[in-house]
Amino acid sequence: MMSPTPLCLAIAAALSCPAAAFAQSTQPADKGKAQDKPVQKVEVKGSASTYDPRRDDTASKTVLSAEEIRKYGDDNIFDVLKRAPGVTVTDKSIKMRGLGAGYTQILVNGDRPPPGFSLDALMPDQIERIEVIRAASAEYSMQAIAGTINIVLRKVVSKPQRDLRLNATRSPLQRSGTMGGTWGDKVGTLSYFVNGSLFGGHNEFHSRGADQLSLPDGTLAQSRLTRYDGGGAYRGGVLFPRLNWKIDADNELNLSAGLQASSHAWSGFSHNENLAGSFGNPDWIDMPGRTSGDQWMMRGEIGWVAKVAGGKLDVSLAGERSRDENDNDTDYYSAGSAHHLLRDWDTVYRPRRMSFRGKFARSLFDGHALVTGIDASRQRNEDSRDRVDQQDGAPATHVVEAYEPQVTRLAGYVQDEWSITKQWSMYLGGRWEGVETESTGTNVPVTTSRSHVLSPVAQTLYKFPDKSGRQVRLALTRTYKAPTVDQLTARRYLSALNTRFAPDSSGNPGLKPELANGVDVAFEQYWADGAMVSVSGTQRLISDYIRTRLDLDPDGRWIYRPLNDGDARVHSLEAEVKLPLRMLNAAAAGFDMRASVTRNWSEVSTVPGPDNRLDGQTPMSANVGLDYRRDRLSFGASMAYQQGGWVRVSDAQIRHAHTRRDVDAYAAWKLDPHLQLRFTLNNILGMDGESESVYEDAGGLSRQASWQQGATRVGVNLELKM
């Protein structure tokens, strides 16, 4: 009998069988005796499913698999993410550590989404996995003060894959339908994959609001109620084709594309009911409006993977173009239609981007895994706005505005993951990023802004010996948040009726990026069958904090404008548990429970208390879910909780967010190995959207409150594998 091959020895080691003993047991003590005995067949099986990136990777992250993503039959990415531990979703704003507005980095396939890419149009069945990365890594951009969410789209396949999904949802406010599918196969050295979907539906919106201003002596100077009712239809399609060519043992070529297209047509009616005072001259009371738009995005990428110098070189070149065109017509009427303003504003956004990414990885001596790379991109927008205003039959005012910002990014990084011992691993990395923003436009001065940040990062993982399942993590990071193009440009967006309730907005070319020094610590305990408990804490010390301030200009117009204003401190505490209930009682076999809770605090040095927190931060969030699976039947339910409360934005501004409890449920029945029927319920409690803000200065105290109707959605999915 032959000696065991290196592959057999590797498998034996992976299964914790001593390689020497395995080899010794297969060597015959006597050749004659070996010929007399029948040869025994030994079959060794191993599975990649035993690898858990959350448990085994030095960098801290949670991975939502394709099965978890599709479990609830969601028709959008936001409903998927609101059940992820440590993640909150509010009005399509995705947050980690309760922080949105640029603090949480959203990536698609490890890169910033291309211009015109819409997360709304991304269907869950087009996603392979979602990585929730708590501490920054040098390979990705360090613009991740709160963390990173990386959405990885489905790729080429190694075996035939054909499936079709039909989805229909309905609520008192919405009806929609989606048809999507996947077609993938491998032919010789070529493998291909096509995933796409068509969608359409109709939405309705009903909102109410209240505005009031009290003078310093308590006199009610202004008060009104507002009402908006509207809705409309939408439709679109998404297509993601990919092609992989394995040229030889050392070279591989990848081609991929992305196409998104959609259109919408809305109409609505706004009405203001004045209870005290007036809100302008003329004071617009009734405002019927119509808007329609078309959007498309296309993307192409070519990549080459090669074995070079004992390592792997991965380079890619990508180009993207998109167009977003909107036509908005609104009529403004004063009381009794005494005055009439017709406003026709057409906007066209035409961004395009070219990007290059290169990465080289190889193993070095003593368990080192070295990765180095560069990222470069240039994005240019061609935006235009065609404004036509005509009041009371007078000659129309026609203004055409152009705006052309350009953003150039360059980054280089290096990282080393070192397995010091079987229990202890270390990650060291650094990334330099530079950003240059230039903008020109009609009646806007040319502005240029340059910034660069050097970000070191260190992470370590220690696993306690004797397979106890206990491990601890520590991460030290330097991350940042760069100002957006709109925040950097001096372009001014004029409000139709300028008041403290509806101000203008403008940027600030002098803004500097926010810098954050952070520390993350975590303790994790893992057991068999996927059970685990995790407790973690984080802190971020932020300098040059950017906040948006409401001011009264010398010309008498109210305006929102960003500025760097002091320092901020953010800290969070998070706990998570996953538990198959059969570990507690055999009668509960098939039930899996999961729960997480996050508590967030923050304070800004230049803002007085109480309720001093970063704008929009969720003070506490929690997720709890229970799933059951047995034979062909599975069902489950979950609740995502977000605590509301007051936030003091500045010495004059405070805002209030209401508490939300989003309860979802699903039931799936596998009719046969190829066909599954799934029923879903979203927002079972029918939670509405509510908010409130207060602004107080020498001129008085103003309050604004808004409410938007919510409703329970019922859905049915048919999933067919061919």
Summary of the structure (lengths in Angstrom):
residues: 722
radius of gyration: 28.7
end to end distance: 43.7
largest distance: 112.9
contacts: 2325
relative contact order: 0.11
helix: 9%
strand: 64%
